[in-house]
């Protein structure tokens, strides 16, 4: 299957979010597939990932945006948030690409 390029921006509850692809992302020194910077409203996705995994990572980070923009993210610990974001990403990926 051929996947489209990631969008440059996405819609979110508190307004648009910029999407960037980068190589060798790190989060506190540890490798990261994707990151969401709440202060700048930028999602970065590791561009070296396989296309399906890039999309999964985008959807995962988009879920972080939705949780934080809605205030729901403050209710959960980090492990729960990561699990919710993975579940959202998997469901969205299957919905869009099968």
Backbone bond lengths (Angstrom), bond angles and torsions (degrees), N, CA, C in turn:
res aa  C-N    CA-C-N  psi(-1)  N-CA   C-N-CA  omega(-1)  CA-C   N-CA-C  phi
1 X - - - 1.448 - - 1.520 109.05 -
2 X 1.314 114.68 142.54 1.456 121.10 175.56 1.525 108.61 -97.85
3 X 1.313 115.05 127.64 1.460 120.51 179.69 1.525 109.29 -101.97
4 X 1.329 117.58 142.15 1.460 119.29 175.81 1.528 110.63 -71.20
5 X 1.312 114.73 162.57 1.465 119.49 174.04 1.521 109.05 -63.36
6 X 1.317 116.33 153.49 1.455 120.24 175.51 1.530 109.12 -64.48
7 X 1.327 117.52 148.96 1.470 119.65 177.74 1.527 110.96 -69.45
8 X 1.320 116.08 159.07 1.472 121.20 176.94 1.520 111.73 -79.60
9 X 1.331 116.35 -27.41 1.462 121.99 177.77 1.525 108.45 -143.37
10 X 1.332 114.78 156.48 1.460 121.19 174.20 1.524 108.27 -131.06
11 X 1.312 115.40 155.09 1.464 120.97 176.43 1.526 108.99 -84.87
12 X 1.314 115.60 145.61 1.462 121.30 179.16 1.526 108.85 -148.68
13 X 1.331 117.65 162.55 1.465 120.73 -176.77 1.530 114.86 -53.29
14 X 1.330 118.16 -38.19 1.468 120.84 -178.25 1.527 112.77 -98.96
15 X 1.321 116.92 14.57 1.454 120.62 178.13 1.512 112.29 118.71
16 X 1.335 115.68 176.43 1.462 120.17 -174.58 1.522 113.03 -64.87
17 X 1.340 113.97 154.12 1.458 122.54 177.75 1.521 107.21 -126.83
18 X 1.324 117.07 132.12 1.451 122.63 177.79 1.520 109.35 -78.63
19 X 1.337 116.36 140.76 1.463 122.11 177.78 1.523 108.24 -116.56
20 X 1.329 115.58 126.04 1.464 122.22 178.63 1.519 109.55 -122.57
21 X 1.314 116.59 149.28 1.459 119.85 169.47 1.521 107.30 -107.64
22 X 1.294 115.43 140.50 1.461 121.58 -177.81 1.518 108.26 -144.99
23 X 1.303 116.17 166.55 1.455 120.85 175.48 1.516 109.86 -110.01
24 X 1.311 115.56 145.64 1.454 122.56 173.80 1.527 113.32 58.32
25 X 1.319 115.28 55.14 1.461 120.07 176.16 1.525 109.99 -69.00
26 X 1.300 116.00 144.38 1.462 120.24 174.12 1.519 109.30 -134.00
27 X 1.302 113.95 146.47 1.458 121.80 177.66 1.519 106.30 -124.59
28 X 1.330 116.61 98.42 1.454 120.27 -177.30 1.521 112.37 66.19
29 X 1.325 116.95 30.61 1.457 121.00 179.09 1.522 114.23 94.72
30 X 1.319 117.72 -15.99 1.467 121.32 179.61 1.533 109.32 -94.24
31 X 1.323 116.62 143.99 1.458 121.10 178.70 1.526 109.54 -60.47
32 X 1.321 115.80 143.94 1.463 121.23 -179.86 1.523 108.76 -138.33
33 X 1.334 116.73 139.82 1.462 121.21 175.68 1.525 110.74 -77.55
34 X 1.320 116.59 -32.55 1.447 121.67 -179.77 1.509 110.92 -157.48
35 X 1.313 115.58 156.85 1.468 121.50 179.82 1.524 109.04 -143.15
36 X 1.327 115.80 146.54 1.458 121.26 171.02 1.516 108.19 -118.00
37 X 1.322 116.77 123.19 1.462 122.14 176.61 1.523 107.20 -100.55
38 X 1.315 115.90 105.44 1.457 121.52 -176.13 1.528 112.06 -63.80
39 X 1.337 117.60 -34.20 1.466 121.12 -177.66 1.525 112.40 -66.99
40 X 1.327 117.05 -37.38 1.465 120.42 -177.95 1.526 112.42 -103.15
41 X 1.331 117.09 -6.83 1.462 123.37 -177.67 1.525 110.73 55.78
42 X 1.343 113.92 52.44 1.457 121.63 179.24 1.521 109.19 -126.47
43 X 1.328 115.51 129.85 1.464 121.83 170.11 1.517 106.55 -101.44
44 X 1.327 116.68 130.38 1.457 122.42 173.84 1.520 107.79 -113.29
45 X 1.336 116.02 134.41 1.460 122.74 179.59 1.517 108.12 -123.59
46 X 1.328 117.04 136.15 1.460 122.03 178.24 1.528 108.61 -65.04
47 X 1.324 116.00 112.69 1.454 121.70 -176.74 1.516 114.23 -71.32
48 X 1.326 118.39 -10.08 1.464 119.76 179.61 1.529 112.28 -85.83
49 X 1.314 117.25 -5.77 1.462 120.45 179.31 1.528 110.65 -70.22
50 X 1.319 116.14 154.69 1.461 120.93 173.20 1.525 108.42 -59.79
51 X 1.332 117.92 148.17 1.464 120.88 -174.83 1.534 114.69 -51.74
52 X 1.334 118.40 -45.41 1.472 120.02 -179.77 1.529 110.64 -62.06
53 X 1.328 116.75 -38.93 1.461 119.87 -179.31 1.527 111.11 -73.35
54 X 1.346 117.66 -32.20 1.479 119.89 173.83 1.520 109.76 -59.76
55 X 1.345 116.64 -45.30 1.465 120.21 179.36 1.531 110.76 -64.83
56 X 1.323 117.23 -41.49 1.470 119.76 178.16 1.525 109.54 -60.33
57 X 1.316 116.35 -42.69 1.466 120.72 -179.76 1.525 110.72 -64.81
58 X 1.335 117.46 -42.21 1.466 120.04 176.45 1.523 110.19 -58.21
59 X 1.331 117.18 -48.43 1.464 119.95 -178.99 1.533 111.27 -63.43
60 X 1.318 117.57 -36.41 1.470 121.22 177.27 1.536 109.51 -61.75
61 X 1.320 116.35 -48.51 1.466 119.83 -179.20 1.522 111.35 -67.58
62 X 1.317 117.05 -34.10 1.462 122.00 177.08 1.524 109.74 -62.78
63 X 1.319 116.61 -36.46 1.470 120.15 176.68 1.528 110.26 -64.30
64 X 1.334 117.59 -38.86 1.475 120.03 175.01 1.526 109.87 -57.79
65 X 1.330 115.76 -44.30 1.470 120.46 179.35 1.527 110.13 -58.26
66 X 1.330 116.62 -50.31 1.463 120.73 -177.63 1.521 111.65 -61.31
67 X 1.324 116.88 -41.87 1.468 120.11 179.23 1.525 111.46 -64.74
68 X 1.321 116.60 -43.37 1.466 119.75 -178.50 1.535 111.27 -72.15
69 X 1.321 117.50 -42.83 1.469 120.35 -179.95 1.521 111.64 -62.08
70 X 1.314 117.43 -32.76 1.467 121.12 -178.10 1.527 113.02 -86.48
71 X 1.323 117.06 -12.42 1.460 120.95 -177.81 1.514 113.64 86.50
72 X 1.315 117.62 -6.59 1.467 121.68 -178.43 1.527 110.95 -69.25
73 X 1.317 117.15 -29.28 1.460 121.01 -178.89 1.515 113.66 -58.42
74 X 1.330 116.54 -23.32 1.471 120.19 179.91 1.520 112.88 -73.95
75 X 1.325 117.44 -11.03 1.458 120.93 -177.42 1.527 114.29 -85.16
76 X 1.333 116.87 -16.66 1.459 120.36 -168.40 1.521 112.41 -119.88
77 X 1.335 115.05 155.63 1.463 119.78 173.49 1.531 108.50 -79.74
78 X 1.322 116.70 169.69 1.467 121.78 -174.42 1.533 112.62 -60.27
79 X 1.307 117.23 -41.54 1.475 120.77 -179.26 1.538 110.95 -62.07
80 X 1.315 116.45 -42.37 1.465 120.65 179.22 1.521 110.74 -66.10
81 X 1.323 117.16 -42.44 1.463 120.92 178.87 1.525 110.53 -61.43
82 X 1.332 117.05 -45.36 1.467 119.83 179.95 1.524 111.24 -62.50
83 X 1.317 117.30 -37.72 1.469 121.26 178.40 1.522 110.51 -66.83
84 X 1.323 117.35 -44.55 1.465 121.08 177.36 1.525 111.14 -60.87
85 X 1.316 117.07 -43.35 1.462 121.01 -179.32 1.526 111.12 -65.31
86 X 1.325 117.64 -39.55 1.468 120.51 176.32 1.522 111.21 -64.65
87 X 1.320 117.07 -41.46 1.468 120.68 179.58 1.529 110.20 -63.76
88 X 1.326 117.08 -45.38 1.460 120.85 177.38 1.524 110.84 -60.41
89 X 1.327 116.95 -45.95 1.464 121.50 -177.96 1.515 111.59 -61.71
90 X 1.314 116.85 -43.73 1.465 120.80 179.90 1.522 110.89 -64.61
91 X 1.322 117.23 -45.01 1.460 120.90 179.63 1.521 111.05 -63.00
92 X 1.310 117.85 -43.79 1.472 121.90 -178.87 1.527 110.91 -66.98
93 X 1.330 117.10 -40.00 1.461 121.98 179.38 1.533 110.42 -61.86
94 X 1.315 116.71 -46.89 1.468 121.31 -179.97 1.526 110.19 -66.34
95 X 1.331 116.12 -39.80 1.466 119.66 179.00 1.538 110.53 -60.47
96 X 1.299 116.82 -43.40 1.468 120.01 -175.17 1.521 113.73 -82.05
97 X 1.342 116.57 -40.73 1.468 119.40 -170.63 1.517 114.35 -116.25
98 X 1.326 116.70 -7.85 1.461 119.47 -179.83 1.505 113.82 83.08
